[in-house]
Amino acid sequence: MSPAALSPVLLALRGVPEERPAVDLDAAAALRARLEAAARGVARATPALEIAAGSLRARRSTPAPVGAALRGLLVTSALRLVAVGARPQPPAALLAAWRASEGDSPLALASDQLDAHERARLESDVAAHVATLRARLGRVPAAWAPRTAVRAHQRLAGGAVVLRDVVDLMVGTTLGPSAAVSLLDVTTAPLGEDDERVARYHALVQTLRTATVPLRSAVLSTATGDLWCIEVDAATLERAADDLVAIFAAPVMGLAA
Amino acid sequence: MTSLGHHRYSRHVLDRLVEGATTPGTFLGATERDALRRRLAAVPTLERRRVDAWFVERGATASTAFAWNPSRARRALGRGALRRLAVDPSRTPLAVVTDEILDHLARAATGYVGSGTLAAYLAAVDGATRALCAAEAVTWATQTGEAAATLSYPWTIPPADPYYDVSGARTTLRGQRDLVVSADSGRVLVRVRAGAPGRSAGAGLRVDLLVDALADPAGAPAARVVGLWPEAGVALSVDGTIEDLHAGARAVVRAVVVGRRRALQPA
């Protein structure tokens, strides 16, 4: 696929291939050592302090209403369909597909309780967000090896701290000589300053997980169509570690999940 | 002494683990097979038992009835896709997953597939669910393929998981392996797992080692079993030693005994 056929979001994730830095395979060890040392301070915490990307969005520290949570899940499902080049599906089909695979989780059971009015509102809301998503993202080239809902689970200090993460879309290979992996988080809320921390958190956890520093980390809002994209370098990862160390030091601030 | 290695995932960790495997100096003969049969036959059961690493790791907790969903379809589809990708590396993970799904649908269309099969499931679900299955499989195949691509040894995707039917004990042992690497020391098995390894992950790997050796006609164990947890960035390894095979057999017997006790407890 030629660059001209790529959407601005994909162009931002791709960067300029000739200008990509050499892949950094050494940063993970130092970052892990620093986080392990900081996490030892909360090693007495029981149960484990669990941190997820959502924990970094301070404005969303309270549980999201059912409608908002479902909207996020269905937009993520739509993103997964976009990534595999599937035909657009109506929100009702997305909801049915998600519900069929979800079992009896509290959110799944809550979704069964939606009345016709709430369901219609959810569907129209999701349709609007998915339209923005499709328009902004465009078709993801299969050659970029798009992976969706990529989970990470990192334990620090013997499990006293658990870093959890789900990257909505990951593209690029970890095997090349230059950094080529880009991460995209899709949010249905307008972007705020917390989203920059979320982008850094994704980059940090991905680095810890694969020992390979990604190229870029981005957050796309389907509410506004805005995209924030950061280059991942040593300074970015240090700042992400600073964010986490601050949370370790103050777990009572309501930032922990 | 049993062996259990813990390694952080990095680009070359899999290759190093394959390189470091040593040729097993043992095999499971008729005596060992008979000993396992007697132990398992001593634990009575009315129904046929199916024991695998997951059963052992979960402390013989009975799992709920199996039903396909996109997450459960990812390994079956992903493995088939990866096999196609190994034949033609110029193709993309999405293209080979699509071919794999189309193959299942074609099989379902013949009408000769069982109702509980993946083919029947894919044929019955709507387009959105099928696309979610494809997305799961593409992610699995890409991650596993990237791990396999770091290997400097030849590797294959085995066509099926190993089974061993313990005669007279109404027990079937099932192993799992996603890659079989042909190392200088023998075969090395690689299992790709979701989530993070728990405390019993080593026992699970030993069960896979045991079942693979039992399913081998000569009883020859793999040189090493490597469990890869991409989400946690961790690789665990167990060597094909007699101690690890014994430990695997003990874990199986213990799980069967615990399962029997659970079955006897009033609901």
HADDOCK unambig.tbl for C-alpha pairs under 7 A between the chains (distance, minus, plus):
assign (segid A and resid 80 and name CA) (segid B and resid 132 and name CA) 6.66 0.50 0.50
assign (segid A and resid 80 and name CA) (segid B and resid 135 and name CA) 5.99 0.50 0.50
assign (segid A and resid 81 and name CA) (segid B and resid 131 and name CA) 5.83 0.50 0.50
assign (segid A and resid 81 and name CA) (segid B and resid 132 and name CA) 6.51 0.50 0.50
assign (segid A and resid 84 and name CA) (segid B and resid 94 and name CA) 6.56 0.50 0.50
assign (segid A and resid 84 and name CA) (segid B and resid 134 and name CA) 6.98 0.50 0.50
assign (segid A and resid 84 and name CA) (segid B and resid 135 and name CA) 6.01 0.50 0.50
assign (segid A and resid 86 and name CA) (segid B and resid 131 and name CA) 6.18 0.50 0.50
assign (segid A and resid 89 and name CA) (segid B and resid 128 and name CA) 6.41 0.50 0.50
assign (segid A and resid 93 and name CA) (segid B and resid 128 and name CA) 6.34 0.50 0.50
assign (segid A and resid 94 and name CA) (segid B and resid 128 and name CA) 6.15 0.50 0.50
assign (segid A and resid 97 and name CA) (segid B and resid 128 and name CA) 6.05 0.50 0.50
assign (segid A and resid 97 and name CA) (segid B and resid 129 and name CA) 4.93 0.50 0.50
assign (segid A and resid 101 and name CA) (segid B and resid 69 and name CA) 5.23 0.50 0.50
assign (segid A and resid 101 and name CA) (segid B and resid 70 and name CA) 6.67 0.50 0.50
assign (segid A and resid 142 and name CA) (segid B and resid 92 and name CA) 6.21 0.50 0.50
assign (segid A and resid 142 and name CA) (segid B and resid 94 and name CA) 6.19 0.50 0.50
assign (segid A and resid 143 and name CA) (segid B and resid 92 and name CA) 5.81 0.50 0.50
assign (segid A and resid 145 and name CA) (segid B and resid 93 and name CA) 6.65 0.50 0.50
assign (segid A and resid 145 and name CA) (segid B and resid 142 and name CA) 6.77 0.50 0.50
assign (segid A and resid 147 and name CA) (segid B and resid 138 and name CA) 6.62 0.50 0.50
assign (segid A and resid 147 and name CA) (segid B and resid 139 and name CA) 4.55 0.50 0.50
assign (segid A and resid 148 and name CA) (segid B and resid 135 and name CA) 6.70 0.50 0.50
assign (segid A and resid 148 and name CA) (segid B and resid 139 and name CA) 6.32 0.50 0.50
assign (segid A and resid 151 and name CA) (segid B and resid 231 and name CA) 5.59 0.50 0.50
assign (segid A and resid 152 and name CA) (segid B and resid 231 and name CA) 4.27 0.50 0.50
assign (segid A and resid 152 and name CA) (segid B and resid 232 and name CA) 5.79 0.50 0.50
assign (segid A and resid 153 and name CA) (segid B and resid 195 and name CA) 6.82 0.50 0.50
assign (segid A and resid 153 and name CA) (segid B and resid 196 and name CA) 6.51 0.50 0.50
assign (segid A and resid 153 and name CA) (segid B and resid 231 and name CA) 5.61 0.50 0.50
assign (segid A and resid 153 and name CA) (segid B and resid 232 and name CA) 4.78 0.50 0.50
assign (segid A and resid 154 and name CA) (segid B and resid 232 and name CA) 5.39 0.50 0.50
assign (segid A and resid 209 and name CA) (segid B and resid 231 and name CA) 6.76 0.50 0.50
assign (segid A and resid 209 and name CA) (segid B and resid 232 and name CA) 5.99 0.50 0.50
assign (segid A and resid 209 and name CA) (segid B and resid 233 and name CA) 4.35 0.50 0.50
assign (segid A and resid 210 and name CA) (segid B and resid 9 and name CA) 6.08 0.50 0.50
assign (segid A and resid 210 and name CA) (segid B and resid 10 and name CA) 5.87 0.50 0.50
assign (segid A and resid 210 and name CA) (segid B and resid 233 and name CA) 5.80 0.50 0.50
assign (segid A and resid 211 and name CA) (segid B and resid 9 and name CA) 6.88 0.50 0.50
assign (segid A and resid 211 and name CA) (segid B and resid 10 and name CA) 5.31 0.50 0.50
